[in-house]
């Protein structure tokens, strides 16, 4: 059986790395399933999904320079019209599911002028403190000559 792009084949997992899994295909050729092509969900460790000796169905994505790229993810039939980008992302823990970018929800506590005045005051204080510390270090041995 020849390995052609787009064909679905059965293979046997021969090795697992941190970036994917190697699969022996019919005819003795070998291909790589990249970690991003193992499952639809996020895969942190390939060992959680595959182990050496597993029989898997794979789809040939590409064949370049004798290297065969495979996918398990693309063998699973999805409902028509559904793509990866349409999966709903779960909201993060500890955050409300509110959209603060809507008009009317954002009310600044201080005006821009108040913030600018506070910034200038802090800057002047920091500069004067810096000058005091550097002036005291400039004096020292050798003081006056005369």
N, C-alpha and C positions, 0 to 999 in steps of 0.2 A: 504494500500500500504506500503510495507516494504522499509526502507531506506537502500539502498545498495550503496557501493562505485562505482562511475561512472554513477549513474542514474541521470537523469534530472527531476526535480520536480518543481511544482508551489508552492509558499509560500507567506506568508503575513508578512511584517516587523512589529515586535511587539515592538522593542526598538532599540535605537541608542546610542552608546557610542563613546568616542574619539578613540577607537581602532577597531571599526567595528559596525555591525548591527546584531541583533537577529531576526531570521525568524522562524515563526511557520509553520511546514511542515504538510502534510496530515498524519493523524493518531495521531495528538496531540503532536508529538515530536518537539523539538526546536533545531535549529542549529545556528552557528555563521558564518557570512561572515566577515573575517578579512579585515581591511582597504586596504590591498595590493591586495585583490581579488575582490574589488568592480568594478574597471574599468581598462582598459589597460593603461590609462594615470595616471600621478601622482595624488593621492587624498590627499589633505591637510585636508579636512573636509568632513566626511561622509554625513553630512546634505546637502552638495551641490549636492549630487547624489541620495540620498534616503530620504524618510520621513516615519514616522510611518503610517501604513495602506496601504502602497504600495504593489501591487501584483507583485512579481518578479519571474523570472525563474532562478533556481539555479542548480548547479551540485554538487553532494556529492563528496568531495575530500577524506575525511577519517572519520572513526568512531572509537574512542578510549575512553575507560573507560566511555562510555555513552555520550561522547561529540562528536557532529557532526560538522565537518568543511565543509563549503559551499563556492562556488565561483560563482559569476555572470560573471566574466571575462572569465572563461573557457566555458561558454555556447555559446558565440559568435563564430561562425564558421570563421576561418581564411583561407585565400587562401592556397592551399597546398604548403608546403615547407617554409612557412613564420613563423618565431619565434619572440619572444619578442626582442631578441638581434639584429634583423635585422632592427628594426625601426631606422630611421636616427635621430640623435640628432641635435637639432638646435644649431648653433654656438652662443656663448655668445655675448651680446651686447658690442660694443666698441672694439671688437677684429677683426682683419683681419683673414680671413680663410686661412692663410698661414701656411705651415709646416716648422718650423725653424729647425727641426732636420735633414733635408736633407743635404747631404754633399755639401759643397761649399757655403751655405748661411751664415754660422756662421764665423765671422771674429773677433777675440778678439781685443779690442782697445789697450790693454797693453799685454806685454809678461808676462810669469810667473815670470821671474826674477824681472821685474819692480814692479809687485804686491807684491812680497816677500820683496823687499827693502822698499817699502812704509809701509808694515805691521810692519817690524822690527823698522823702524824709529818711527812710532806711538806708538809701544809698549814701546820703551825706553823712550819716552817723558812721557807716562802715568806712568811708574814706577818711574821716577825721581820726578814727581809731587806728587805721592803718598808718596814717602819717605820724601819729604819736609813737607808735611802736617802732617805726623805722628811724625816726629822729633820735630816739634814745639809744639806738644801736650804732649810729654814726659816730658819736663821741667815743672816747675810749683812750687807749694808750697813745701817747705822742701828742696829746692835746695841743697846747699852745707852744709855739716856738718864738723865741724872741730874744 
